[in-house]
Amino acid sequence: MASEPTSLSAREHAFWLLQQLVPDGRTSNLALSLRSTERLRWWPLQRAVDHLAVRHPALRTRFPTVDGLPVRQVASADEFDLRVEFLPTTSATREEDAREFARRPFDLARDFPLRVVCFVSTDPDEDYICIVLHHIVGDQASYDVLTEELVQLYDGVAERNEIPAGLRDEMPMLDALPDSDLGSIGYWQEQLRGFDTSGLALAGARPSPQRPTFAGRRISGKLSERTLAAVAELRASVRATENMVMLSAFYATLFRHGASTDLVVGVPVDARRGGEHERIGFRVSTLPLRLRIDPAQGFGAFVRQARDRFMAGIEHSAVSVEEVLTGLDRRSADWRVPLFRHMFNHRVESDTDLLIGGRVLDPESIEMDQTRLDVEFTVRPTPAGEVAVQIEYSTEVHDEAQMRALWEHFEMLLQRAALEPDRPLADLDVCTPAERAVLAGLEGAERRWTCGPTVLDEIAAMERADPDAVQVLDGERRVTRGRLGAAARTVAADLRERGVGPGDVVAVALPRGAEMAATLLGVLRCGAAYLPLDAGNPDERLAYQMADSGARAVVTDRPEPGWAGDAPVLRPPGLDGAAPGTDGPAGDPWAPCPPDSAAYVIYTSGSTGAPKGVLVSHANLHNVVCDFAERLPVGEGTTVLWSTTPAFDISALEFFLPLCRGGRLVVASKDDQTDPRALLELVSRHGVDVVQATPTALRLVADELGDELRDRTVLSGGEPLPAGLANRLLDGGCRLFNVYGPTETTIWSTAALVEAPVTGAVPIGRPVANTTVFLLDEHGAEVPPGMPGELCIAGAGVTPGYPRSPGLTAERFPSDERHGRYYRTGDIARLDADGALVVIGRNDRQIKLRGHRIELAEIEAALRDHAAVGAVAVTVEGDLQHDARVLAFVRPADPAERDLAESLWTHAARTLPPYCLPSRIIVVDAFPTTANGKVDYGRLTEALDGPRAAAPDDEDAPADAPAELLDQLVGLWREVLGRGHLGPRDHFFLNGGHSVLAVRLAQRLREEGGPDLPIRVVFDHPTPAGLAVHIAGEMVAR
């Protein structure tokens, strides 16, 4: 007769809940196939299984529900009726047959938690026993007991028709880990308090799905002899066990793969004591071991830290992690273990062979293709002195290449740590030799340009060579080199008369055209640097740039520009009256322009809230112009389109490239720029050879594109180039380059010739001449191929920086022995194994939207200046390549203020350029925060759907949910969670809920006459409003 039902332990409840959430799942199936070289018989095997169930009550345990709650119930030995099947198989199908058998899910309410089959092979010398045990009643140690006793029982019955004497007695039930060890529970809860699980994600990992399928894969092999030697050396030098050395290396490898310095890893330990080692039952305690990694710490010191924390954890191992979890805040409805995503398992293999009839059974593991964790890293020292490695990983989060890299870097870290145990963890080189070879491709070719040394020298040489050659095509005007040079000399003379000279800055606020071309050259001829201003920006922004740059003068066609301040205002030169002349000291006020002198100043969006000016030298500019002149190439007769506003630094390449190499400049008017058909007609009419634009602009052109770009060169840059757009442009017959570079490293730093068909992210190519790019993690270590890192640029394009912000210049332009001075772009990139460099995001809150670089912090700073604003948080919603919107969330200084949005719009329009204006301003009472109290930007958009923070309670109820049902659910939320203030939009798991309480909630709903809900529905709809809508929808469907 079955035993009386008893309640589940926290560990059993976790396994039971997982089976309810994923009824067809197999993550809890523990399976092994034993290969026998002699033919097996059914009767001895069946009797062996029957007696195992008599001896071990866990194998007779089922988990039905009583009144909606799961219970444990042990069947009597007479009720155990598990039949061992003998099934045919072949050498070709036996692995798949075993997998299919092992992957069948258990019905915990009806099935016994054990399944055994014998596959009878067509090969007379091969049979296979496949044994599947559910984790709810057993762990790996239990499985070892099960297999060892099974073969002994088989031999006893087969040879003597008797049960071996040592296996006749029934073993006591192995109690679950205690749920009431308050001291240990308190220890772990204190250890884990405030832990932020967002730091568990590895670099390059995909986001964990809210409702995972647990799909997984496995890779396996052995550690190299070199690594084993390194482990032995580290064991001796740091006086630690092999387990501690490898566990520490796993933490360090996760850290080097982008995990936080505050890291929790699950470390399973066998909590059996005394005679419990012969019993079947789940007695593993997974220690949620939290270590804080100091990047400056040596590996030896870190091993000692890990050892001390591990030993302290062992003292408190007699408690399940599930019980610990119930006392911690849960921040999501994720079905998986919320405390850790990675597990390290050091398991020593037995040196005792399994024998049947005196013949050795060969164990073969069976892959389940499922895992509850992102990564489970298992090392198994073998009796032969080898160490087997097995990595099971979630295919929803990682791919195989990432896991193989993790393994390789684990080994490289151990090898390097053995050589330098005191070297900081952040500095240990984890790259393999093959990866070093790939990284070498990020160094651009060294070139010594024979022309120059500045663009001004080259332009002057072109004018002297042929002053009558047409230089600029501006509407109906055809301006020659000589006439353009004469107008530039006029501008230079006017500036010199006003005291402008080398080292000064002159602002230029003109539309694109011949006059602007002459003005820019004239500013350079007098030794000054030009500051291009976009007259479409607000006056306040223009005034700021004038004052911050210290501009000595301004050239503009705008009458009485109030933003000019006290600077003298010059009008643009008249080209019609300018007479061609020759360069020379008598008639030309051309000041010397050393390569290290300033050529121009460009303002970019500022991370501290204000735009920042970048100073670009003549040497910086000359290098990129010479590179693209060769790369494209550009020479006599080449025509380049000038279509970008000069306030955008890429315009400088359009402007100087043809002037330096004898080409022609075709000016696109404002009307041409805004009309794709007119722009294409301009390109065709003048036979333009080179077109440069952002993907946003090119997308408009592509919609109108016929053959206008065929055989022409197109440079796409300033924001990511979508694959679909690249293919559309290539279909039009153009030669397409994807180019990349921040203003701080002078226009473009890399270039890639794009080839069709394009799939996925478009690479940004290799560095331009005299340039090196490299990727660093947040601690300054170079990352291997395949891993994301901050893109850094060194070489001839690196500018002097921000002349008005020496502190920021020092921060963003560091230097090291290998690269010299370099620029930290803030862009996150990845170098693939084939050498393709791809930009994948930002490491700060800067974005590229429709070709404009926007600092969200700058928008926040502008809105924060409004007197009625208490706090601001700005984020982006949507795809940056297509439909992204900037959203501003504002908390009023006065909570009663409800009419803030309108006045804030007016304020923003006065202080921000049009491309920085938010699409929406949302007034809220509070911001969502992370565990450490910072604004949780990832959850800001929840306010768009009407949470309590943004709307009064009576506006919270969904229109399609019955009011009575919603009130009932809100009441149950308050009752089960013990919080009387909860409303329709309050999240069950963000307000103290956990899996046990979720079961209780479903039970109480059923008791009050509600539907019998599968527990997974509570996880999928964790608010009263969401659950009410779901239930109402189910009622309608019926």
N, C-alpha and C positions, 0 to 999 in steps of 0.2 A: 504494500500500500504506500502511496506517495506520502511524503512528509507534509507537514503543515506549511502553507506559504509564509515566507519571510521577506522582509523588505530588502531592497538591493543596497549594496555598498555604493559609494560615489563612483568607484571605478566601474562596477558592473552597470550602473545607470548610464555611464558615458558610452559604453559599448552598445547597450540596448538602444539608447537614443540615436546613435549613428545608424543602426540598422533600420530605425523608423524613418530617418531622414532620407536614407538611400536604400530602399528595400532590396534593390538588385545589386547592392555593393558587395565587394569582396575584400575590402581593405582589412577586415578583421580575420580573414582566413589565413591560418598558418599551415603551410603545405610542404610536403617533401615526397619525393619518389625514391624508393629503394630498389636498386637493380640486383636481382639474384641470378646467378649463373647456373642454378638448378631449377627444375620444374617444381613449382609450389602446389600444395594440395589444399583444397577448400576446407575440409573438416578441421585440421589443426589450426588454420588461420581463423575460422569462425569461432572456435572454442577459445582461442587466445583473446579475441576481441571481447567475447562475452565475459571472460573472467576479468579482463581489465576493468570492465564496467562494474563488476561485483567489488573489485578491490578499491576502485577510486570513485567515490560518489559524485565527483565533479562531472564525470562522463555521463551520468544519468540525470543531470540537472537541466531543467527547462525553465523558460521565463515567460509565463503567461501574464495576462493583465487581469486584475481583480478590481472592479469598480473604477476602471480607467487607469489604474496605477500598476506598473510592472512589479512582479514579485518573483522570488526564487522558489522553485519547488523541485525536490529530489525524488525521482521515481524509485520504486523498489527494484531489487535485482530481477525479480520475476517480470516486471513491466518493461525491462530493457529488451527491445526487439530489433536491434540494428543488424541487418543482414549484410554480410560481406558479399559483394558481387565479384564474379570472375568474368571478365570481358575480353574479347579478342582484340588484338592490335598487331601492327607490323612495325618493323624498324623505321619505316618512312612516316608513320602516323602516330607513333606512341607518344611523342612529345606533345603534339596537339591534343591527343586523347587525354593525356594527364592534365593539361592546362584546362580543358573544358570541364573535366571532373572537379578539379580544385577550385574553379571559379564559380561554381554553382552556389548561390547564396543560401544561407540557413534561415529557416523560419524559427526564430528563437522560442516562440510560444508552443510550437508543435514538434520541432526536430530536436533530437539529441545533438549535442555540440561536437559530435565525432562522426567522421565518414571514412570508410575504408573500402578500397577496391583493389583487386589484383588484375592487372592487364597481362593476359596470356599471349605471348608473342609467337608469331609464326616461326621465329628462330627457336629451335628446341632448347637452346642454352640460355635463354633470356626470359625472365618474367619480372614484372615490376609491381611492387606494392606501393600504392599511393594512399597517403594518410593525410586527412585534413582535420584540423582542430580549430574550433572557434576561440578567439582570444578572450572571450568573456569568461572562460573557465580555465585558461592555461596560457603560459608564456613559453619562451624558448626552453627554459629549464624543464618545464612540464613536458614539452615535446620530446626532450631527450629521455626523460623517464619513460614516457609512453613508448618510444621506439625500442629502447633497451629491454623493457619488460616484454614487449610484444614478441621479439625474436626469441627470448628465453622461453616464453610460454609456448611458442610454436614448436621449438625443438623438443620441449618436454612432452607435449602431446604427440608429436609426430614420431618420436623415437621410443617413448615409454608409456604413452597414453596416460600421462599424469601431469598434474600441475607441480612445478618445482617447489620444493619445500619453502624456500625463502619468499615465495610470492603468494602463499595461500591466504594470508591474513588480509582482512579489509583494513585499509588505511583510514585514519580519521580525516574528516573534511578539513581542507586547508582554509582557515579563516581568511577573509579578505583583510587588506590593510586597514587598520583602525581608522574610523572617522572621528574619533573622540580624543585624539592625542592633542590636546589644546596647546601644549607647549611647542610641539613641532609645527602645528598649523600657524601659530603666532610667529614662530621664527621665519617661516617662508613668507608669510604675508608682509612682515616687516622688511625682509630682503627685497621683495618685489614691489613694494609701495612706490608709486610714481613712475613705474617703468613705462616708457613710450614705445609701443610695438611698431610704430612707423619706422624705427631705425633698423628693423629686421630685414627689410628689403635689400636684396643685392643689386648692384649696378647692372643695368641691362635686363633685369627681370621684368616680366609682364605683371601688371597688377593682379592680385589674387581676386578671382571672381567671388561675388557675394554668395552665389550658390554653386559650389564646385562640383565637378563630376568625379574628382579624385583620380582622374586619368594620370597614369605614371609610366615610367620606364626604368630600366636598370642597366647600368654598365658595371663591369667587373674585371678584375685582373689582379696583378701582384705588384707590390712595391719593388723598385729596382734595388739591386745590391748596393748601389751607391747611397740610396736613401737609408737602407737598413744600417749601413756603416755610420751614417750621420746620426741616426737615432741612438745607436750604441754609444757613440762619442758624447752625445748630449746627456744621456742617462748618467754617464760617469761624471761629466763636468758639472751638472746641476744637481746631482744626487736625487734623481727622481725616477719613478717607474716608467716603463715604456708607455703605459696607459696615459700618464700625466703629460709626457712629452708630446704624444700624438694629439691628445685633447687640446693642449695649448696651441699646437700648430694649426688645428682646425679652427679655433677661435681667431687666431691671427690671420689665417687665410680668408675667412669670412670678412674680417675687417679690411683686408687688402682688396676684397671684391666689393667694397662699397657699403658694408654693414656699419652700423653706428659703433662708436667707442663704448657705448653702453649696450651690452649684448647678453641675451639669455639663450642658452642652448639646452635642449633636453638631453640628460645623460642617464640612461637606464642603469639601475643597479639591482642585483638580486637581494631582496630583503629577507630571504629565508634564514631561519635560525635552527641550529641543532638538527633534529630528526626530520625537519620539514623538507629537506632536500629530496626525500623519496616520495613526496606527495605531489599530486597533480592539482594545480590551482594557479590563479594569477597572483604572483607574489613579487612582481617587479615594481619597484618604485622609480619613477622617472624624476630625477632631480632637476628642477628648473634653475639651472646654475647661472647666476648673474655675475658677470665679470665686467669691470670697467677698465678699458684698455687705454693705457697712456702711450701715445704714438712715439714718445721719446724714450720709452722703456726698452731695455734689452730683452732678448728672448729668454735668457736664463732667469732674470728676475721675474718675468711674466710666468714662467713655469712654476716658480715657487709660490707666486700669488695664487695661481690656479689650484695648486696642490692644497694650500691652506683652506681655500674656499670649498674645495671638494671634500676634504676631510670633515669640515664643519657640517657640510650637507649630509654626509653619511650619518652623523650623529642624529639627524632628524629625518632619516629616510623611511621611518615606519609610518608614513602617512601618504595618501594618494594625492597626486597633483590636482585631481578633480575636486577634492575637498578643499584644497588651498584656493582654487579658483572661485568657489562660491563666496569667498570673503573679499574678493577684489572687484573693482569696478570693471564691467565689461563694456567696450566701446563700439561693438557692432554685433550684428546677427550672423556673423560668419560661423559656419558649422564646424570649423576646425578648431584645434587647440589655439586659444587666443594669446597664450603667453610666449610661445616660441614657434618658429617655422623650421628650425634645423635641429637635427639630433645626431649625436656622436655615440656610437656603440662599439666598445672594445670587448670582443668576445673571444675567449681562448677556446680553440677546438680541442675536443677530447682526443687523447692518444690511444683510446681503446676502440678497436674495430667492432662493428656489428657483424655477427656471424649467424648464419643459418646452415645447419648441417656441416659445420666446419668451414664453410665457404664465406668469404667476405662479401658483405653487401655494400655496394657503392651508392652513397647518397647523392641525389641530384635535386637541387632546389628548383622550385616551380615559380616562374614569374607571374605575378598577379596583374600586372599592368595597372595597378592602382596604388595610391599612397595618400595618407592624410597630411603629410608634411611637404614642404618645399624641397627639402634635402634630408635624406637619412644616410649618413656616412658611417659605414661599418668596416672596421678592421679586425681581421681574425688571424692571429698568429697560429701557425700550424706546427705539428710535431716535427716536421721536416726543417724547421727554422725559417720558413718563408712567412710572409704576411700577405694574406689575401685582402683585397679591397673590393667593396661593393657599394655603389652609390645608387640609391633609389631616389627618384626626383619627380616632381610634378611637371607634367608636360604642358599644363596650363600656365605655368610660371616660367619654366626654363626649357631650353633646348639642349640637345646632346652636346653640341660644341661647347656651350657654357660649362657643362658639367665636366667634360674632359679637361677643359682649361682649369677648372677648380682643382681637379686631381693633380694635374701637372704642377700647378703653383703650390699646392700642399707639399709636394715632394721637393720642389726647388727651394721653398722657404726652409724646410728642414735642413737641406744641404748647405744653404748659405748661413743659417743660424749656427750650424756646427762649426763653421769656419770663423764666425764672428758672433759669439753668443751675447756680447755686450752692445752690438750695433742696434740702434733704435729700430723698433718694429716697422716704422713707416719708411725706413731707408733700406730694408732688406730687399735685394733685387730678386723678384720672383719670375722674371722673364726667362724663357727657355732660349737656347741658341737659335732655334728656328724663328722665334718671335723677334729676337734681336735683328735678324736679317730683314724681316718685314719692316721694322721700325726705321731701318736705315734708308728706306725709300722716302722718308719725310724730310730729307735734306735736299734743298734745291741746288741746282748747278751753280758753281762759282763762276762769275763772269766779270771781266774788266771791259767796260764799255769804252770804245775808241772815240766815240763822239762826245760832245758836251764840253765841260762837265755839268752844265745845267740846261734846262729846256730853253732858257732865254738865249744861250749861246747857239743852240741848234736853230732856233727860229731866226735869229739874226743872220746866220750863215745862209739859210734858205732865201731870205730877202735879198742878200747880196748876190746870190747866184742867179736869181731871176725875179727882179722886182715887179715885172709885168704879169707874172703868173697869177691866175685867179686863186684867191685864198678862201674867201667867204662868199657863199651863196645865200643871200638873205632876202627872201621874197623875189622881187624883180631885180634887186641890186646884185652886182658882181664886183666884189671888192678885191683888189689885187694885194699882193704882199707889200708892195711899196706904199700904197695908200694906207693900208692898215698900220704899217710901221710908222708912217708920218703922223697919223692920228695918235698913236701910242706915245710918240715923242712929245706931242703937244700936251697930253695928259701929264706926262712925267715932268715937263717944264712947269706946268701950273702947280703941281704938288710941291716941287722944289721951292718955288717962289713963296709958298706958305709954310716953309720950314720942315716939310716932310722929307725924311731921308732913311738911310739904313736903320733897321730895327724898329721902325714905326709900323703901325697898322692903319690901313685905309679901308673904310667900309664902302661897298658897292651895292646899290639897290637899284638895279636896272633890269628890264626884261631881256631875255636872250636875244642877241642880235649883234650886228657889226659894231655898234657903239659899245656894247658891253665887252666885246672881244678886245677892242682898242683900249678900253679902260683897264681891263685886267693886265694887259701887257704893259700899259703905261705905269701902273702901280709898281710892277716888278722892275721896270727900267729905272725907277728912282731909288731902288734898293729896299722898298717897303714890302710888306706882306698884305695881300688883299683879304678882306672879310666879306664874303658874299652874304647879302641879306635877302630874305624872301619878303617882299613888300606885302604879301598876303597875310603875314602873321600879325597878331595884335600889337598895337603901338607899345604896350608895356613890355612885351618880349623884345621888340627891336631896341627899345631904350636900354633894357638890361644888357643886351649884347654890346651896344655901343659903349656903355659905361664900363662893363667888365673887361672888355678887350683893350680899353684905353685908346680907341680909334682917334687918330689925329685929324681926320677929315672924312667926308663922305661924298661920294659921287652918286647923284640920283636925278631922276627926271620928275620926282614928286615935288609939288610946290610946298614950301614951308613945312618940311617934316619936323613935327614937334619932338619926335623921338631922337633927333640928332643932337640935342643938348647944345653945348657951346662949340661943338666942332664946326669948322668952316664947311659950307656946302658948295660943291662944284657941280656944274652941269656937264653932261656927257659931251664928248668931242663931236664936232661936225665933220663927217667924212667927205662931204662933197668938196669942201674947200681945202682939204689937206693935200699938200703937194708931196709926191714921193721924194725921198732923200736917202742919203747913205749914212751908215753909222760912222761915228767918229767923234773924237773929243771936241772938235770945234763947234759942231751944231747939235750934238746929241747929249742931253744930260743923263747919260746912262751911268748909274753908279755901279760899282763892283758888287757882284752877288756871289759870295763864297758858297760852296756846296752846303755848308752847315748853317747858312742863314735861312730865315723864314721865308717861305713862298706864299703860304696862305694860312688863315685861321678858319676853322669850321666849328660851329656849335652843334653839339649832340645832346640828346636827352640826358639829364643828370640823375644818378641814383640817390643823391642827397637831397633832391627836391628842386634844384636849380640847374638850368642848362650849363654845360661846361665847354669851354673853348679848347680845341685841339690845335696845336701849332705843328705845321708840316714843313719840313725843310726842303730846300732845293734838291739835296741829294736823295731824300725820300722820293720825291716826285720823279726825278730823272730815272731812277732805277725801274720803277713800274712802267713808265712810258717806254723805255728802251726794251724791256721784256716783251711787252705786247706788240711793239713795232716789229719785232722778230717773230713772235708767236703767230700773228694773224696771217700774213705780214702786212705792214703798211709802208707804202713808198710813194714815189712820184705818181700822181694821178689817182691815188686812192681817195675815195670820198667817204667821209664819216658823218653820221647824223648827230647833230647837237640838239637833243630833245629833253635832257634832264635839267631841272632847276639847278643853277650854280650853287645854291645853298646845300645841295646834296653832293657829297664829295666825289661821287663817281662821275659827276659832270666834268671834273678836271681832266679825266682821261679822254672823254669825247673831244674836249677843247684842244688839249696840247698834242694829242697823238698825230693828227694830220698836219698841224703847223710845224712840228719838229721834223717830219719826214717828207715834206713836199706834197702833202695831200691837200684835199679841199674840205671845208667845213660847210655842211648844209644845215641851216638854221630851221628848226621846227617852231612855228609860232604857237602862241597859246591855243589858238583855234585848232591848229594841226594836232596838238598834243591831246586835246580832249575829243577829237573826232577820229576814230580808228581808220575809217575809209579815207579821210583826207590825208592822214599820216602815211598810209600805204601808197597813195597816189604820189605823194611827195617823194617817197623812196624810189618809186618807179621812174618818175619824171627826171630825177637828177642822177639816176644810176648809182644810188648809195651802195657802198660796199660793206660798211660796218654799221650795225645797229646795236645799241646798248639800251636795256630797259629792265625794270623789275618784272618779276612774274605777274604781278597784278596788272601792269600795263600791257604785257605781252598777251595775257588772257583776253583782253579786249580786242587786241589786234587779231588774235587767232580766230575769233568768231567771224571775222570778215575776210580771212586769209584765203587767197587763191594761189597764184604763182609769184606774188610780188616779192617774196623773200627767197625764191629759188636762186641757188648759187651765191647767196650773200652770207656774210658772217654775222651771227647774232650772239651777243653776250647777255646772259641772264644772271642777275645777282641782286643783292640787297635783301633777299628773303628766300626761303626754300623754294626750289623749283619742283612742282608736282610732276610725277611721272606722266600723267595724262597730257599735261600741257607740253612737256618735252616731246612726246610722241607726235602730238598735233603739229608742232613746229617742224619736226624732222620730216613729217609727211609732206610738208610744204617745200621741201628741198633745200633748206638752209643748212649751213654749217654752224652747229650750236655749241657754245661753251657755257658751262655752269661755273660761275666765278664766285669767289668768297673773299671777304676781307672787311675788317672794321676800319673806321676812320683813323683810329690810332696807329694803324700799320700801313696807311696810305693806299686807299682805294681797294685794290685786290691783292690778296696774298697767296691765293691758290687758284688754279684753273683746271678744268676737266673738259676735254672734248667728248661730248655726249654722243653715244652711238645707239641706234635703234636695234631692237625694241627696248624700251626702258621699263623696268619693273621695280617696284619698291622705291626706297629713297635714292635720289640722284646724288652720286658722289661729288664732292667739291674739288677733287683732283689733287695734284701735287703742287708743291710750293713754286712760286715764281723764282727767278734768278736771285742768288745771294740771300736766300731766305730759308729758314728752317722752322718747321712746325713740330710740336710735340704735345702730348697729352699728360696732364698731371692729375692725381687725385687731390682731395681736399687737404691732404697733409703734405703735399709737395712731392710725392713720389711718382715717377713715371709709370703709367699703366701699360699693361701688355696689350697686344692686338686682341680685339673682340670685346674689350671692356671700355665703358665710357669714362671719359676724363675731361677736365677743362682744357680747351684748345688754347695753347700758348704759341706765340709767334716771335721769332728772333730774326735779326738780320737787317738788311739795308732799308727796309720799309718802316722800321720801328721809329716812330716820331719822338721828338723831345718831350711830348706829353702835354700837360695842362699848365700853361704858364702862370695862371692865377690860382692854381691849387697844388702847391708843392707836396702837401701831405697825401693827396689822392694820387699824384704822379708817383710818389715813392711806393704807394700801396699797389698800384696797377702795373707798374713798370719795375719789377724786381730784377735782380741779376744773379747769375751763378757762374761757377768756374767753367762749366761746359758750354753754355749758350751765350754767356755775356748778358747784356741787357735784353729783356724780352717783355712782351705785353701779355697779360692775362685777359683773354677776351670775355670770359664769363660764359662763352658758348660751350655746351657739352657735345663732344664728338666721339666717334668710335672708328678705330682703324680695323677694318675687317682682315681676315687671314690672307685675302688675295691682294691686300694693299690699298683697297678702296677706302677713302676717308669720307665719313658721312657725319653731318651735323644733326644732332637729335634733340636739342633743346637748350635751355638756359639753366645756369646754377643760381641765378638771382631772380628778380622779378622784372627783368627787362624782356620786352617782346619785340618782334618785328611784325608790324601790321600794315598791310597794303604798302609795303616798301619803306615805311617809317620806323625808325628805332624809337621805342617808347618805353620810358621808365615809369612803371606803375607808381613808384614812390613819388615821382614828380607830380603826378595827378593828385595823389593823396595830399602832398604838401600844399598844392594850390587850393584844394577844397578845404583843407584844415585852416587856412587863413581866414575863412568866413567866420564872423564873430559868433554866429549861432551854432556852429559845429563843435561837438564835443570830441568825436573821434571818427576816423574814416578808414575804410578798408576797400581797396580796389582790386578787382580780379578780372579774368577773361573767361568768357563762355563761348564754346564752339571751336571749330577748326581754324587755326591761324592761317591756313592756306586758302580758306574759302569764306566761311560765314561767321568769323569770330566777332564778338562784341565786347567792348569794355564796359564793365558794370561797376558802379560806385555804391557802396553800402555806407550809410551815414547814420551815426548816433547823435541826436541833438544834444547840445549842452543843457538845455532845459527839456526834461522828459515830456512836458506838456506841449512842446512845440510840434505842430502837425503840418505847417505850411512852409516847411523849409526848402523843399525841392525846387520850387519856382525861383526863389531868390538865389539859390545855389547855381542854377543854370546860368543866370545872368552874370554872376560872379565868375564862373568857369570860362564863359565865352570871352571875358575881358582879359584873362590871364593865361589861357592855354591856346596853342595853335589848334586849328580845326580838327586835325587828325588825332589829337589827344583828348578830345571831348568824349566823355562817357556816353554810351548809347542809352543807358538808363541810370537814374539815381533812385536808390531804394532807401527809404528811411526806416530804421530798425531801432528796437529798444536795447539790443545787446548783440554781441558777436559770438559765434561759436568759438570755443577755444580748445587747444590741444591739452594733453596731460600736464605739460609744463606751463600752462597758463597763457600761451601765446595765441594770437588769432589763428584759427584753423581755416586757412584760405580755401582748402579743398571742400569745406562744408558751407561756405558762404552762400552758394546758390540755392541752398535749401530754403532760404528766405523768399525765393521767387514763387514757391508753391504754398505760401501762406502759413508758416509756423507761428507759434504763439508769440514769438518775438516781434513779428511784423503785423499782427492782426489781433483784434480783440476776440475773446472766446466765441462770441456768437457768430463770428464770421469764419470760424474754423471748421465747422461741420461740412462735410461733403454733401453736395446737393442730392446725390443719388444713393445716399444711405438712410434707411429709416431712422427717425429720431429716437424711437424707443430702443432699437437695437444698439445705437450708438451710446445712449445713456447707460444701457446695461453693461457694455464693454468698458466704458470709462469707470464705472463702479467696480468692475472686476479688476481692472488695472490698479486702482487705488487700494483695493482689499489685498490682493496678492502681493503687491510690492510694498504695502504699508506706507504709502505716501498720499495724503489726502488732497493734494493740490493738483494732481495730474489731470490733463485734458485730452481732447481728441487727437492731437498731433504728437503726444509724448511717446517717445521710443521706449519699448519695453526693456531692451538691453542697455540703454543709456541711463536707466533709472533704477539700477540695482538688480535687474532681471538676469537669470541664468537658466540653464537647461532644466533643472529640477523644478523651478518655479514656472517654467513654460508648461511643463506637464501638469502642474497644479492648476494653472490657468485653464487649460483645456478641460480638465476634470470639472472645475467649478462651472464653466460654461455649460457643460453637459448636464450637471446637476440642476441648473436653473432652466432646463428645458431647451437649451440651445442645441446646435448640431454637434455631432460627434466628429470633431476635426482631427485629421492627421496632424501630429505634432509639428511637422515641417511647415504647415500653413502659418503657424505663429512666427516661425523664423522668416518666412517670406513676406509677411505682413505684420511688422512689429509695432504698429500704432493702432489705437482703437479705430481711428478713421479708416485706415487702410484695410483692417480686418473686417470692418462693417461693410465696406464696399465689396470685398471679396465674398462674404457670406450672402449679401443681397444678390450679387451676380449669380451665385450658385443656386439660390432659390428660384430666380427667374429661369435659369437653364433647365431646372427640373419641371 
